[in-house]
């Protein structure tokens, strides 16, 4: 599977903030400016490596700020802290060099002080980068442009229609942007941003529509202004509930949450019968009003005979994303008399998280018995319940690429 990376710049000193705390480390709701960006990139399920440029000697502080993020073992393994240089261009170059041993196909470079980037913008930039090799989000200018004379008076009234404001993330083929940065360093030239470097040494950069809420925090007042704008773009949340029950029969494998559970009995079903995944699928589909598992994967269709339910879940994840939503968390309960679920719970959460491209910390799986009552209590059946919370990726701006 091809791997992709995110490089977040947070090596600056934040001197214009007029505050002793780095702006990327400031609290924002129940998280921080920096972690909010990381979580949004993670929610897309596209990225394996996360590189963060930090001030020299600042890894300890960065780890302290990102302690909730680093609690996930996968995050700890795939997050690289790289000490920056004396300017942004040098810091990005060092971050790219740290990524080189991992050879990602694409890299998205993002300002750590843009916490309000949406998953929709990230997806749009990623798709443009995949098509063309380089892509960045832009927004139309709303203020009039003037060129000034040295004395501060207006010399020219500039037509703003040919100009745009550029944002991050800016996406590139990794090998090409690394080459461009190395050539720029060799030439001793400094550039405004990564698209300028790419355009100078490699070629054209595609643009896609950005979002006005994706503001950069530069001054202290930006923190409050951006927070208000972020609050005004309320995410839509949806809750879905799913339930499934299967007979238990001899000679079948017992699948729960994509994990084989040692047992003399397994679920009877057209597919592999994974009762938990089926309940999760119904919860996800129900949350966005897309029907149920039977309407998408009918039990009469031979194409789904003995199919892995994990494949069905992965397809449903795609449907959820196409509908403009992401999974926030799952709360699941499996009801069976035996075997006990506890020894397998961690593996189940990890497997579900992998298929949904979220963190295992966003999934809860519990096991219950029926105290030997009814068919479940007599070990004749197994039940599963799932509740899913979904959130919209962002307000839905136009996705039309710009030439």
VOPAGU-2260 file (C-alpha; in pm, 1 decimal, decimal comma):
REM VOPAGU-2260
SITE   aa  ch    i         X         Y         Z
SITE  UNK   A    0       0,0       0,0       0,0
SITE  UNK   A    1     133,6     343,8     -94,0
SITE  UNK   A    2     213,6     567,9     200,0
SITE  UNK   A    3     166,8     941,3     229,4
SITE  UNK   A    4     286,6    1196,9     481,6
SITE  UNK   A    5     195,3    1525,6     646,8
SITE  UNK   A    6     459,7    1783,9     738,1
SITE  UNK   A    7     339,5    2048,0     983,9
SITE  UNK   A    8     556,9    2353,8    1040,2
SITE  UNK   A    9     576,3    2463,0    1404,4
SITE  UNK   A   10     939,7    2570,7    1444,2
SITE  UNK   A   11     879,2    2946,9    1456,1
SITE  UNK   A   12     908,5    3164,7    1764,5
SITE  UNK   A   13     561,6    3329,2    1743,8
SITE  UNK   A   14     715,8    3670,2    1825,2
SITE  UNK   A   15     431,1    3861,0    1657,9
SITE  UNK   A   16     182,6    3703,1    1897,5
SITE  UNK   A   17     320,1    3915,4    2182,8
SITE  UNK   A   18     290,1    3612,2    2410,5
SITE  UNK   A   19     546,3    3380,3    2567,0
SITE  UNK   A   20     359,3    3067,1    2451,6
SITE  UNK   A   21     402,2    2939,0    2096,7
SITE  UNK   A   22      80,7    2990,5    1904,5
SITE  UNK   A   23      77,3    2625,3    1791,6
SITE  UNK   A   24      69,1    2519,8    2158,9
SITE  UNK   A   25    -216,1    2747,2    2264,6
SITE  UNK   A   26    -532,4    2578,5    2396,7
SITE  UNK   A   27    -823,6    2558,3    2155,7
SITE  UNK   A   28   -1140,7    2411,7    2302,2
SITE  UNK   A   29   -1046,0    2079,7    2458,2
SITE  UNK   A   30    -726,4    2046,9    2252,5
SITE  UNK   A   31    -445,3    2269,1    2118,5
SITE  UNK   A   32    -390,2    2454,8    1792,2
SITE  UNK   A   33    -134,5    2196,3    1677,2
SITE  UNK   A   34    -324,2    1884,1    1780,8
SITE  UNK   A   35    -643,1    2008,5    1616,5
SITE  UNK   A   36    -466,6    2010,1    1278,5
SITE  UNK   A   37    -316,9    1666,0    1339,4
SITE  UNK   A   38    -656,6    1517,2    1424,4
SITE  UNK   A   39    -813,4    1661,8    1110,9
SITE  UNK   A   40    -542,9    1516,4     887,3
SITE  UNK   A   41    -575,7    1181,7    1066,8
SITE  UNK   A   42    -953,2    1178,1    1015,4
SITE  UNK   A   43    -907,5    1147,9     638,5
SITE  UNK   A   44    -732,3     811,0     675,8
SITE  UNK   A   45    -481,6     905,0     404,0
SITE  UNK   A   46    -159,2     952,2     595,2
SITE  UNK   A   47      92,7     718,7     758,0
SITE  UNK   A   48     363,9     961,9     868,8
SITE  UNK   A   49     326,1    1287,8    1061,0
SITE  UNK   A   50     631,4    1516,9    1071,9
SITE  UNK   A   51     633,5    1821,9    1299,7
SITE  UNK   A   52     909,6    2080,7    1280,4
SITE  UNK   A   53     989,1    2226,2    1623,5
SITE  UNK   A   54    1227,0    2485,0    1771,3
SITE  UNK   A   55    1578,1    2354,7    1853,0
SITE  UNK   A   56    1570,5    2177,5    2188,2
SITE  UNK   A   57    1191,6    2184,5    2191,6
SITE  UNK   A   58    1098,3    1816,4    2157,0
SITE  UNK   A   59    1019,0    1776,3    2525,9
SITE  UNK   A   60     773,1    2063,5    2521,3
SITE  UNK   A   61     618,3    1944,7    2194,7
SITE  UNK   A   62     567,6    1596,9    2340,4
SITE  UNK   A   63     407,7    1745,8    2649,7
SITE  UNK   A   64     163,9    1949,2    2439,8
SITE  UNK   A   65      82,4    1647,6    2221,1
SITE  UNK   A   66      60,2    1393,3    2504,8
SITE  UNK   A   67    -301,9    1295,1    2420,2
SITE  UNK   A   68    -203,1    1237,3    2057,4
SITE  UNK   A   69     104,7    1032,6    2148,5
SITE  UNK   A   70     -93,4     802,3    2379,3
SITE  UNK   A   71    -188,0     607,4    2067,5
SITE  UNK   A   72     101,4     365,5    1995,7
SITE  UNK   A   73      60,4     415,1    1620,5
SITE  UNK   A   74      90,3     790,4    1662,1
SITE  UNK   A   75     399,5     748,7    1879,3
SITE  UNK   A   76     558,3     527,7    1615,1
SITE  UNK   A   77     470,3     740,1    1312,9
SITE  UNK   A   78     515,3    1093,9    1448,4
SITE  UNK   A   79     857,4    1248,2    1382,1
SITE  UNK   A   80     978,6    1560,5    1563,5
SITE  UNK   A   81    1238,8    1748,8    1360,9
SITE  UNK   A   82    1431,0    2050,1    1488,8
SITE  UNK   A   83    1383,4    2339,2    1249,7
SITE  UNK   A   84    1625,3    2584,7    1092,4
SITE  UNK   A   85    1645,9    2964,6    1112,5
SITE  UNK   A   86    1366,4    3009,6     856,6
SITE  UNK   A   87    1059,1    2822,1     735,1
SITE  UNK   A   88    1222,3    2706,6     411,8
SITE  UNK   A   89    1510,8    2547,6     598,8
SITE  UNK   A   90    1275,9    2385,5     849,7
SITE  UNK   A   91    1065,7    2229,6     573,5
SITE  UNK   A   92    1380,2    2101,8     402,4
SITE  UNK   A   93    1493,9    1934,3     725,8
SITE  UNK   A   94    1149,0    1782,4     769,0
SITE  UNK   A   95    1156,8    1641,9     415,4
SITE  UNK   A   96    1502,5    1494,1     471,6
SITE  UNK   A   97    1373,9    1322,3     787,5
SITE  UNK   A   98    1097,4    1167,8     577,2
SITE  UNK   A   99    1331,0    1048,3     302,0
SITE  UNK   A  100    1405,7     703,6     458,3
SITE  UNK   A  101    1030,0     632,6     465,8
SITE  UNK   A  102     983,5     723,6      96,3
SITE  UNK   A  103     622,7     849,6      98,2
SITE  UNK   A  104     457,9     899,2    -238,8
SITE  UNK   A  105     288,2    1230,3    -155,5
SITE  UNK   A  106     345,2    1487,1     117,9
SITE  UNK   A  107     113,3    1766,9     229,3
SITE  UNK   A  108     290,2    2061,9     393,8
SITE  UNK   A  109      77,6    2262,1     637,0
SITE  UNK   A  110     122,3    2566,4     859,0
SITE  UNK   A  111      87,5    2460,7    1221,2
SITE  UNK   A  112     -92,2    2788,8    1290,2
SITE  UNK   A  113    -389,2    2697,7    1066,5
SITE  UNK   A  114    -598,0    2485,3    1305,7
SITE  UNK   A  115    -925,2    2532,9    1119,7
SITE  UNK   A  116    -826,9    2343,2     806,8
SITE  UNK   A  117   -1110,8    2108,4     711,9
SITE  UNK   A  118   -1090,6    1747,0     602,6
SITE  UNK   A  119   -1267,8    1850,8     284,6
SITE  UNK   A  120    -986,8    2091,8     193,5
SITE  UNK   A  121    -729,5    1824,0     273,4
SITE  UNK   A  122    -905,9    1571,4      50,9
SITE  UNK   A  123    -937,3    1823,4    -229,1
SITE  UNK   A  124    -565,2    1910,1    -216,1
SITE  UNK   A  125    -470,0    1543,0    -191,4
SITE  UNK   A  126    -673,2    1454,0    -500,0
SITE  UNK   A  127    -523,8    1744,5    -694,8
SITE  UNK   A  128    -173,7    1640,5    -592,1
SITE  UNK   A  129    -239,5    1282,1    -693,8
SITE  UNK   A  130    -353,0    1401,0   -1037,4
SITE  UNK   A  131     -96,2    1667,5   -1112,8
SITE  UNK   A  132     198,6    1632,8    -876,8
SITE  UNK   A  133     143,0    1961,4    -693,5
SITE  UNK   A  134    -168,7    2136,8    -562,6
SITE  UNK   A  135    -261,5    2416,1    -322,1
SITE  UNK   A  136    -587,6    2574,3    -198,9
SITE  UNK   A  137    -657,6    2936,3    -291,7
SITE  UNK   A  138    -928,2    3191,2    -212,4
SITE  UNK   A  139   -1037,5    3501,8    -407,3
SITE  UNK   A  140    -920,9    3837,1    -273,8
SITE  UNK   A  141   -1199,8    4055,8    -137,7
SITE  UNK   A  142   -1004,2    4373,2     -59,1
SITE  UNK   A  143    -896,5    4614,3    -330,6
SITE  UNK   A  144    -526,1    4607,9    -420,3
SITE  UNK   A  145    -309,9    4917,9    -449,4
SITE  UNK   A  146      56,2    4966,9    -535,4
SITE  UNK   A  147     219,7    5235,0    -323,1
SITE  UNK   A  148     492,7    5487,1    -385,9
SITE  UNK   A  149     784,4    5513,8    -139,5
SITE  UNK   A  150     607,4    5804,1      33,7
SITE  UNK   A  151     302,8    5586,1     107,3
SITE  UNK   A  152      68,3    5738,2    -148,9
SITE  UNK   A  153    -118,0    5526,7    -404,7
SITE  UNK   A  154      64,5    5479,6    -733,7
SITE  UNK   A  155    -158,9    5226,4    -907,1
SITE  UNK   A  156    -499,9    5063,7    -867,6
SITE  UNK   A  157    -438,6    4692,6    -929,3
SITE  UNK   A  158    -697,3    4461,4   -1086,7
SITE  UNK   A  159    -749,2    4197,6    -818,4
SITE  UNK   A  160    -925,9    3948,7   -1050,3
SITE  UNK   A  161    -592,3    3797,3   -1152,7
SITE  UNK   A  162    -478,9    3748,6    -791,3
SITE  UNK   A  163    -567,6    3496,7    -521,2
SITE  UNK   A  164    -464,7    3430,3    -164,5
SITE  UNK   A  165    -287,4    3097,8    -114,1
SITE  UNK   A  166    -333,5    2870,0     186,8
SITE  UNK   A  167    -203,3    2539,9     316,2
SITE  UNK   A  168    -187,9    2242,7     303,6
SITE  UNK   A  169      17,8    2245,1     -13,3
SITE  UNK   A  170      61,2    1899,1    -164,0
SITE  UNK   A  171     348,4    1758,0    -370,1
SITE  UNK   A  172     501,5    1439,2    -497,5
SITE  UNK   A  173     756,1    1378,1    -225,7
SITE  UNK   A  174    1056,2    1309,3    -448,2
SITE  UNK   A  175     991,6    1625,9    -649,8
SITE  UNK   A  176     947,6    1870,0    -362,6
SITE  UNK   A  177    1255,8    1726,7    -189,5
SITE  UNK   A  178    1456,4    1777,3    -508,0
SITE  UNK   A  179    1323,7    2132,5    -541,3
SITE  UNK   A  180    1416,6    2220,7    -182,9
SITE  UNK   A  181    1766,6    2077,7    -219,1
SITE  UNK   A  182    1821,0    2274,0    -539,6
SITE  UNK   A  183    1694,2    2592,8    -375,6
SITE  UNK   A  184    1935,2    2540,5     -86,2
SITE  UNK   A  185    2221,1    2477,5    -328,5
SITE  UNK   A  186    2137,9    2800,8    -511,5
SITE  UNK   A  187    2120,5    2991,6    -183,3
SITE  UNK   A  188    1781,0    3136,2    -270,7
SITE  UNK   A  189    1486,3    3194,2     -38,5
SITE  UNK   A  190    1122,2    3172,4    -146,7
SITE  UNK   A  191     787,4    3273,6      -2,1
SITE  UNK   A  192     637,3    2925,0      17,4
SITE  UNK   A  193     669,2    2570,2    -111,0
SITE  UNK   A  194     462,1    2627,1    -424,3
SITE  UNK   A  195     709,5    2894,9    -534,4
SITE  UNK   A  196     999,3    2654,0    -484,7
SITE  UNK   A  197     820,1    2378,0    -675,6
SITE  UNK   A  198     720,9    2613,2    -957,6
SITE  UNK   A  199    1078,2    2743,0    -989,4
SITE  UNK   A  200    1249,6    2403,2   -1009,5
SITE  UNK   A  201     989,5    2142,5   -1112,0
SITE  UNK   A  202     677,0    2275,4   -1285,0
SITE  UNK   A  203     314,9    2383,5   -1262,3
SITE  UNK   A  204     105,4    2383,6    -946,9
SITE  UNK   A  205    -268,6    2310,4    -970,1
SITE  UNK   A  206    -500,1    2507,9    -743,4
SITE  UNK   A  207    -832,0    2415,1    -585,1
SITE  UNK   A  208   -1078,9    2626,9    -394,3
SITE  UNK   A  209    -984,0    2691,5     -34,5
SITE  UNK   A  210   -1200,0    2798,9     258,8
SITE  UNK   A  211   -1211,3    3133,9     436,1
SITE  UNK   A  212   -1228,1    2959,1     771,0
SITE  UNK   A  213    -880,0    2816,2     708,2
SITE  UNK   A  214    -715,6    3126,8     854,8
SITE  UNK   A  215    -360,3    3150,6     980,6
SITE  UNK   A  216    -305,3    3271,4    1336,4
SITE  UNK   A  217     -38,8    3543,9    1322,9
SITE  UNK   A  218    -139,9    3797,3    1589,0
SITE  UNK   A  219    -307,8    3745,3    1924,2
SITE  UNK   A  220    -636,3    3893,5    1799,1
SITE  UNK   A  221    -640,1    3630,6    1520,0
SITE  UNK   A  222    -681,6    3363,3    1785,9
SITE  UNK   A  223   -1013,2    3508,2    1899,1
SITE  UNK   A  224   -1131,7    3598,4    1548,9
SITE  UNK   A  225   -1053,2    3252,6    1416,3
SITE  UNK   A  226   -1222,6    3086,5    1710,9
SITE  UNK   A  227   -1540,1    3283,5    1644,1
SITE  UNK   A  228   -1532,5    3193,0    1276,1
SITE  UNK   A  229   -1473,8    2829,4    1361,4
SITE  UNK   A  230   -1769,0    2833,1    1596,8
SITE  UNK   A  231   -1988,0    2980,3    1324,0
SITE  UNK   A  232   -1911,1    2687,8    1094,7
SITE  UNK   A  233   -2083,8    2433,6    1313,1
SITE  UNK   A  234   -2021,9    2074,4    1221,7
SITE  UNK   A  235   -2329,5    1865,1    1159,5
SITE  UNK   A  236   -2339,1    1556,9    1380,6
SITE  UNK   A  237   -2537,5    1239,4    1318,0
SITE  UNK   A  238   -2600,4     939,6    1542,5
SITE  UNK   A  239   -2673,4     592,4    1409,6
SITE  UNK   A  240   -2779,2     270,5    1583,0
SITE  UNK   A  241   -2717,3     -80,9    1455,6
SITE  UNK   A  242   -2819,1    -427,4    1572,2
SITE  UNK   A  243   -2759,0    -777,3    1441,1
SITE  UNK   A  244   -2814,0   -1134,9    1552,5
SITE  UNK   A  245   -2684,0   -1461,0    1405,9
SITE  UNK   A  246   -2740,1   -1824,9    1485,5
SITE  UNK   A  247   -2433,2   -2010,8    1612,3
SITE  UNK   A  248   -2365,6   -2342,0    1438,3
SITE  UNK   A  249   -2095,2   -2605,9    1444,1
SITE  UNK   A  250   -1834,4   -2597,2    1169,9
SITE  UNK   A  251   -1830,9   -2219,3    1119,4
SITE  UNK   A  252   -1560,3   -1970,6    1218,5
SITE  UNK   A  253   -1655,0   -1721,8    1489,7
SITE  UNK   A  254   -1572,0   -1374,2    1357,0
SITE  UNK   A  255   -1615,6   -1074,2    1585,4
SITE  UNK   A  256   -1499,9    -734,1    1466,6
SITE  UNK   A  257   -1274,6    -882,3    1201,2
SITE  UNK   A  258   -1096,8   -1107,8    1451,7
SITE  UNK   A  259   -1119,3   -1487,4    1468,0
SITE  UNK   A  260   -1232,9   -1595,0    1815,7
SITE  UNK   A  261   -1144,7   -1956,1    1910,1
SITE  UNK   A  262   -1474,0   -2143,6    1946,3
SITE  UNK   A  263   -1640,3   -2466,9    1840,1
SITE  UNK   A  264   -1924,6   -2264,6    1687,2
SITE  UNK   A  265   -1944,7   -1973,3    1445,4
SITE  UNK   A  266   -2205,3   -1744,2    1295,3
SITE  UNK   A  267   -2437,5   -1877,6    1030,3
SITE  UNK   A  268   -2463,8   -1631,1     743,5
SITE  UNK   A  269   -2429,5   -1555,8     372,4
SITE  UNK   A  270   -2102,7   -1369,5     432,9
SITE  UNK   A  271   -1855,7   -1463,0     705,2
SITE  UNK   A  272   -2135,5   -1367,9     949,0
SITE  UNK   A  273   -1936,7   -1117,2    1156,1
SITE  UNK   A  274   -2216,5    -997,0    1383,2
SITE  UNK   A  275   -2029,5    -696,9    1523,6
SITE  UNK   A  276   -1922,2    -555,1    1188,3
SITE  UNK   A  277   -2276,8    -599,8    1057,7
SITE  UNK   A  278   -2413,6    -398,0    1350,6
SITE  UNK   A  279   -2147,8    -130,2    1295,3
SITE  UNK   A  280   -2233,6    -110,6     924,2
SITE  UNK   A  281   -2602,1     -57,8    1003,5
SITE  UNK   A  282   -2513,3     212,8    1256,9
SITE  UNK   A  283   -2296,6     398,0    1004,0
SITE  UNK   A  284   -2547,2     371,7     721,0
SITE  UNK   A  285   -2832,6     470,4     948,9
SITE  UNK   A  286   -2650,5     781,0    1068,8
SITE  UNK   A  287   -2641,8     923,4     715,7
SITE  UNK   A  288   -2975,1     775,1     600,2
SITE  UNK   A  289   -2820,3     538,9     346,0
SITE  UNK   A  290   -3032,7     233,8     420,3
SITE  UNK   A  291   -2900,4     -81,8     581,1
SITE  UNK   A  292   -2653,8    -360,1     514,2
SITE  UNK   A  293   -2906,5    -569,1     322,4
SITE  UNK   A  294   -2982,3    -292,1      74,3
SITE  UNK   A  295   -2614,8    -253,1     -14,9
SITE  UNK   A  296   -2500,5    -615,7      15,7
SITE  UNK   A  297   -2807,9    -837,1     -38,6
SITE  UNK   A  298   -2783,5   -1192,3     100,0
SITE  UNK   A  299   -2921,2   -1320,4    -230,6
SITE  UNK   A  300   -2620,9   -1189,1    -425,1
SITE  UNK   A  301   -2361,8   -1464,5    -484,0
SITE  UNK   A  302   -2090,2   -1197,0    -499,8
SITE  UNK   A  303   -2112,5   -1168,9    -121,9
SITE  UNK   A  304   -2108,6   -1540,6     -46,3
SITE  UNK   A  305   -1855,0   -1599,2     234,7
SITE  UNK   A  306   -1707,6   -1251,2     178,4
SITE  UNK   A  307   -1505,9   -1094,8     457,9
SITE  UNK   A  308   -1721,8    -844,6     643,6
SITE  UNK   A  309   -1413,5    -623,9     672,0
SITE  UNK   A  310   -1435,3    -561,3     297,8
SITE  UNK   A  311   -1798,3    -456,6     338,6
SITE  UNK   A  312   -1703,9    -220,4     622,0
SITE  UNK   A  313   -1432,1     -61,7     410,0
SITE  UNK   A  314   -1684,1      -0,1     131,4
SITE  UNK   A  315   -1924,8     158,8     378,5
SITE  UNK   A  316   -1646,5     384,1     509,2
SITE  UNK   A  317   -1611,7     511,8     152,5
SITE  UNK   A  318   -1986,1     577,2     131,7
SITE  UNK   A  319   -1974,9     773,3     456,9
SITE  UNK   A  320   -1687,9     986,0     329,6
SITE  UNK   A  321   -1864,3    1049,3      -2,1
SITE  UNK   A  322   -2165,4    1168,4     197,3
SITE  UNK   A  323   -1937,6    1424,6     363,3
SITE  UNK   A  324   -1904,4    1264,8     707,6
SITE  UNK   A  325   -1634,9    1113,2     925,4
SITE  UNK   A  326   -1657,3     871,4    1218,4
SITE  UNK   A  327   -1608,3    1037,9    1556,5
SITE  UNK   A  328   -1655,2     731,5    1773,4
SITE  UNK   A  329   -1820,6     390,3    1802,6
SITE  UNK   A  330   -1968,4     231,8    2114,8
SITE  UNK   A  331   -2039,2    -139,4    2070,4
SITE  UNK   A  332   -2169,3    -427,4    2279,7
SITE  UNK   A  333   -2143,7    -794,9    2185,5
SITE  UNK   A  334   -2375,5   -1035,7    2368,3
SITE  UNK   A  335   -2266,9   -1400,4    2382,8
SITE  UNK   A  336   -2249,7   -1660,6    2655,3
SITE  UNK   A  337   -1898,9   -1780,1    2573,2
SITE  UNK   A  338   -1614,3   -1749,1    2497,2
SITE  UNK   A  339   -1518,3   -1436,4    2689,1
SITE  UNK   A  340   -1455,9   -1130,4    2474,5
SITE  UNK   A  341   -1212,0    -949,3    2704,2
SITE  UNK   A  342    -889,8   -1117,6    2579,8
SITE  UNK   A  343    -973,0   -1015,7    2222,1
SITE  UNK   A  344   -1108,8    -665,6    2279,1
SITE  UNK   A  345    -787,9    -477,2    2198,4
SITE  UNK   A  346    -740,3    -667,2    1870,6
SITE  UNK   A  347   -1103,2    -601,8    1772,9
SITE  UNK   A  348   -1072,3    -226,3    1834,6
SITE  UNK   A  349    -747,3    -215,0    1639,1
SITE  UNK   A  350    -897,2    -401,7    1342,1
SITE  UNK   A  351   -1211,2    -188,4    1327,9
SITE  UNK   A  352    -999,5     127,0    1355,9
SITE  UNK   A  353    -780,7      15,5    1067,2
SITE  UNK   A  354   -1079,8     -42,6     839,5
SITE  UNK   A  355   -1246,3     285,2     939,2
SITE  UNK   A  356    -917,4     480,2     931,4
SITE  UNK   A  357    -961,5     617,5    1281,1
SITE  UNK   A  358    -779,2     566,9    1609,9
SITE  UNK   A  359    -853,2     263,7    1832,8
SITE  UNK   A  360    -913,6     518,7    2108,6
SITE  UNK   A  361   -1230,4     619,9    1920,2
SITE  UNK   A  362   -1381,4     272,2    1956,6
SITE  UNK   A  363   -1530,0      98,3    2259,2
SITE  UNK   A  364   -1621,7    -271,5    2252,6
SITE  UNK   A  365   -1786,9    -441,8    2549,8
SITE  UNK   A  366   -1889,3    -800,0    2609,2
SITE  UNK   A  367   -2205,0    -912,2    2790,8
SITE  UNK   A  368   -2384,6   -1240,7    2858,2
SITE  UNK   A  369   -2756,1   -1322,2    2886,6
SITE  UNK   A  370   -2707,4   -1513,0    3212,4
SITE  UNK   A  371   -2815,5   -1831,3    3030,1
SITE  UNK   A  372   -3147,2   -1680,4    2922,5
SITE  UNK   A  373   -3302,4   -1713,3    2573,2
SITE  UNK   A  374   -3121,1   -1833,2    2259,5
SITE  UNK   A  375   -2807,8   -1631,7    2333,0
SITE  UNK   A  376   -2789,9   -1768,9    2686,1
SITE  UNK   A  377   -2825,5   -2122,8    2549,3
SITE  UNK   A  378   -2526,4   -2056,4    2316,5
SITE  UNK   A  379   -2751,1   -2082,1    2012,3
SITE  UNK   A  380   -2704,2   -1721,9    1896,1
SITE  UNK   A  381   -2490,0   -1410,0    1922,4
SITE  UNK   A  382   -2604,0   -1045,9    1922,3
SITE  UNK   A  383   -2429,8    -712,5    1867,5
SITE  UNK   A  384   -2531,2    -351,6    1920,9
SITE  UNK   A  385   -2349,0     -45,3    1788,8
SITE  UNK   A  386   -2394,4     329,0    1825,6
SITE  UNK   A  387   -2197,3     555,4    1589,6
SITE  UNK   A  388   -2136,6     928,5    1613,3
SITE  UNK   A  389   -2049,7    1095,4    1281,8
SITE  UNK   A  390   -1953,6    1456,1    1208,7
SITE  UNK   A  391   -1956,6    1647,1     883,2
SITE  UNK   A  392   -1617,8    1700,5     722,2
SITE  UNK   A  393   -1692,5    2071,9     673,6
SITE  UNK   A  394   -1936,5    2305,8     505,6
SITE  UNK   A  395   -1957,4    2208,7     141,4
SITE  UNK   A  396   -1778,5    2461,0     -80,2
SITE  UNK   A  397   -1739,8    2396,6    -451,2
SITE  UNK   A  398   -1485,3    2129,7    -535,0
SITE  UNK   A  399   -1408,8    2255,1    -884,1
SITE  UNK   A  400   -1033,2    2250,2    -958,3
SITE  UNK   A  401    -886,3    2568,4   -1096,7
SITE  UNK   A  402    -669,8    2563,9   -1408,9
